[in-house]
Amino acid sequence: MSLYFDKEEIGRFPEARNSFSGRALTDPQFEEVVAIVGIVKREIMKTGAFKEKLGDYAYALARTERFDVGRAETIIRDVFKVIVGKTMNQMREELAERETKLTVDQKVKAHEFASGVGNMIQHGDKISFNRAFAHQGEMLARELGITDAAAKRLMKEEFTAATDLDLYEWGKNVEDIYYQPQIDAERQRAEERRQEGARPRHEANTRTNGRAGDSYRRAAQPSGRRQEQQDPSFERPAERNPQGSGPARSRMRMSR
């Protein structure tokens, strides 16, 4: 749960547990509500909006518990206010207001973070443009106290103003130079390992199938023929006369 909360907010968990909405919940229900509060808070920090995320999670919570969607949303809002120290709308408005009050020096920092996108792609381990852009935008947003979306817009504006280049196109070119070769090499290594691992099994199966085929053929032969093939000294029994029980050659001598 500490993923979305700072130490001060975590310290308010007991207060939220004993609040009007929190104390009526079971322990598992309260833990789920706190998790949803963290998700909604992160969404506000990311986009400056919360209604869709709140509605989706309130509906999901109500489906598995014995209360309606309206009550689920009220519980989430109440616990949010206690833990975060403000309502969802107040948090959204504060972030938007900070964006309008940014100084020139603060805006200039956006170019530094935008340039950091290329450094992450070039020196990182298989880091794509989208991942690097999101990371740098989040870091700038935390430093300036604005949303991730606002920070990304500012990065694009300041990068274009400083370089006369589009940040997205520039970042994608850097990605093609440094990121894509790493992915291609990784795929090539994986394919080589797959082929090396498959080759011995294929050969083993071929030998096994060959032995199995010989066994089937030997089993299909008459027993006398199999014994003759296995023992060179094996002698066939004397042929019998189709009309009698004795050997054919002996019967012929007796008739003479």
C-alpha positions in Angstrom: 0.0 0.0 0.0 3.0 2.3 0.5 3.4 2.4 -3.3 1.0 5.4 -3.7 1.3 7.0 -0.3 4.0 9.0 1.5 4.9 8.5 5.2 2.4 11.2 6.4 -0.5 9.5 4.6 0.5 6.1 5.8 0.4 7.5 9.3 -3.3 8.4 8.7 -4.3 4.8 8.1 -5.5 4.2 11.7 -7.6 7.3 11.6 -9.2 6.2 8.3 -9.9 2.8 9.8 -11.8 4.3 12.7 -13.6 6.9 10.6 -17.4 6.8 10.0 -17.0 5.0 6.7 -14.0 2.9 7.6 -15.1 1.3 10.9 -18.1 -0.4 9.2 -15.8 -2.3 6.9 -14.2 -5.7 7.5 -10.4 -5.8 7.3 -10.3 -7.1 3.8 -12.8 -4.5 2.7 -10.9 -1.7 4.2 -7.6 -2.9 2.6 -9.4 -3.0 -0.8 -10.7 0.5 -0.3 -7.3 1.8 0.7 -5.8 0.2 -2.4 -8.5 1.9 -4.6 -7.8 5.3 -2.9 -4.1 4.9 -3.9 -5.1 4.1 -7.5 -7.4 7.1 -7.7 -4.8 9.4 -6.2 -2.2 8.2 -8.7 -4.7 8.8 -11.5 -5.2 12.4 -10.4 -1.4 12.9 -10.2 -1.1 11.4 -13.7 -4.0 13.1 -15.6 -5.7 15.5 -13.3 -8.9 13.5 -13.6 -10.6 10.9 -11.4 -14.3 10.4 -12.1 -13.9 7.5 -14.6 -11.4 5.7 -12.4 -13.5 6.2 -9.3 -16.6 5.0 -11.0 -15.0 1.9 -12.4 -13.5 0.8 -9.1 -16.6 1.7 -7.1 -18.6 -0.5 -9.5 -16.1 -3.3 -9.1 -16.1 -3.0 -5.3 -19.9 -3.0 -5.2 -20.1 -6.2 -7.3 -18.3 -8.2 -4.8 -19.7 -6.7 -1.6 -23.2 -6.2 -0.2 -23.7 -2.6 -1.0 -24.6 -0.5 -4.0 -22.3 1.5 -6.3 -23.3 4.8 -4.7 -22.3 3.7 -1.2 -19.1 2.2 -2.5 -18.2 5.5 -4.1 -19.0 7.4 -0.9 -16.8 5.1 1.2 -13.9 5.6 -1.3 -14.3 9.3 -1.2 -14.5 9.5 2.6 -11.4 7.3 3.1 -9.6 9.3 0.5 -10.2 12.5 2.3 -8.9 11.2 5.6 -5.7 9.6 4.2 -4.8 12.2 1.6 -5.9 15.2 3.7 -8.1 16.7 1.0 -10.9 15.7 -1.3 -10.3 14.4 -4.8 -11.5 17.6 -6.4 -9.3 19.7 -4.1 -6.3 17.7 -5.1 -7.1 18.1 -8.8 -7.6 21.9 -8.4 -4.3 22.4 -6.6 -2.4 20.6 -9.3 -4.1 22.7 -12.0 -3.4 25.9 -10.1 0.3 25.2 -9.7 0.6 24.7 -13.5 -0.7 28.2 -14.1 1.8 29.7 -11.7 5.0 28.1 -13.1 7.9 30.5 -13.4 10.2 30.9 -16.3 13.0 29.1 -14.5 10.7 26.2 -13.6 9.6 25.9 -17.3 13.2 25.9 -18.5 13.8 22.7 -16.4 11.5 20.9 -18.8 14.1 21.0 -21.5 16.6 19.3 -19.2 14.2 16.5 -18.5 13.2 16.2 -22.2 16.9 15.7 -23.0 17.1 13.1 -20.3 14.7 11.0 -22.4 17.5 10.4 -25.0 20.1 9.7 -22.3 17.8 7.0 -20.8 17.3 5.3 -24.2 21.0 5.5 -25.1 22.5 4.3 -21.8 19.7 2.3 -20.4 19.0 -1.4 -20.7 16.3 -1.9 -23.4 14.4 1.3 -22.5 11.9 2.5 -25.2 10.9 6.1 -25.9 7.5 5.7 -24.3 9.0 4.4 -21.1 11.7 7.0 -20.9 9.2 9.8 -21.7 6.8 8.7 -19.1 9.5 8.4 -16.5 11.0 11.8 -17.2 7.5 13.4 -17.2 6.7 11.9 -13.8 10.0 13.1 -12.3 9.4 16.6 -13.6 5.8 16.6 -12.4 6.9 15.6 -8.9 9.5 18.4 -8.8 7.1 21.1 -10.0 4.0 19.8 -8.3 1.9 19.4 -11.4 0.3 16.4 -13.2 2.3 14.0 -15.4 0.3 15.1 -18.4 1.1 18.8 -17.8 4.8 18.0 -17.4 4.8 16.1 -20.7 3.2 19.0 -22.5 5.8 21.3 -21.0 8.6 19.1 -22.0 7.5 19.0 -25.6 7.0 22.8 -25.7 10.4 23.6 -24.2 12.2 21.0 -26.3 10.8 22.4 -29.5 11.6 26.0 -28.4 15.2 25.1 -27.7 16.0 22.8 -30.6 13.3 23.4 -33.2 12.7 19.6 -33.2 9.6 17.6 -32.3 10.3 15.6 -29.1 8.4 12.6 -30.3 10.1 12.3 -33.6 13.5 13.0 -32.1 12.9 10.4 -29.4 11.8 7.8 -31.9 15.0 8.3 -34.0 17.1 7.8 -30.8 15.0 4.7 -30.1 15.8 3.2 -33.6 19.5 3.8 -33.1 19.9 2.4 -29.5 16.8 0.6 -28.4 15.8 -1.4 -31.4 19.3 -3.1 -32.0 19.2 -4.3 -28.4 15.7 -5.9 -28.9 16.9 -7.4 -32.2 20.0 -8.9 -30.6 17.9 -10.3 -27.7 15.5 -12.0 -30.2 18.4 -13.4 -32.1 20.0 -14.9 -28.9 16.6 -16.3 -27.9 16.2 -17.9 -31.4 19.7 -19.4 -31.2 19.0 -20.9 -27.8 15.7 -22.3 -29.1 17.4 -23.9 -32.0 20.3 -25.3 -29.9 17.8 -26.7 -27.4 15.6 -28.3 -30.1 18.4 -29.9 -32.1 19.4 -32.7 -29.6 15.8 -33.6 -28.9 15.2 -33.9 -32.6 18.1 -36.2 -33.2 17.2 -38.3 -30.1 13.7 -38.7 -31.3 14.9 -39.8 -34.8 17.1 -42.5 -33.2 14.3 -43.6 -30.9 11.8 -43.8 -33.8 14.3 -45.9 -35.8 14.7 -48.4 -33.0 11.0 -48.6 -32.5 10.4 -49.3 -36.2 12.9 -52.2 -36.1 11.2 -53.6 -33.1 7.8 -53.5 -34.8 9.2 -55.2 -37.9 10.8 -57.9 -35.9 7.7 -58.5 -33.9 5.7 -58.9 -37.2 8.0 -61.7 -38.5 7.1 -65.4 -37.9 8.8 -66.9 -34.8 10.9 -69.3 -36.9 12.2 -66.6 -39.1 13.2 -64.5 -36.2 15.0 -67.4 -34.6 16.8 -68.1 -37.9 18.0 -64.5 -38.1 19.2 -64.5 -34.5 20.9 -67.9 -34.6 22.9 -68.9 -37.8 23.0 -72.6 -36.7 19.3 -72.8 -36.6 17.9 -75.7 -38.8 14.5 -75.6 -40.2 12.3 -78.6 -39.3 11.6 -81.1 -42.1 8.7 -80.1 -44.4 5.5 -82.0 -43.9 3.3 -83.6 -46.5 0.1 -81.7 -46.8 -1.8 -85.1 -46.8 0.0 -86.7 -43.9 1.6 -86.0 -40.6 5.1 -87.4 -41.4 7.9 -85.8 -43.3 7.3 -85.7 -47.1 10.7 -87.2 -48.1 10.4 -90.3 -45.8 6.9 -91.0 -47.1 8.2 -91.0 -50.7 10.9 -93.6 -49.9 8.5 -95.9 -48.2 6.2 -95.9 -51.2 8.9 -97.0 -53.4 
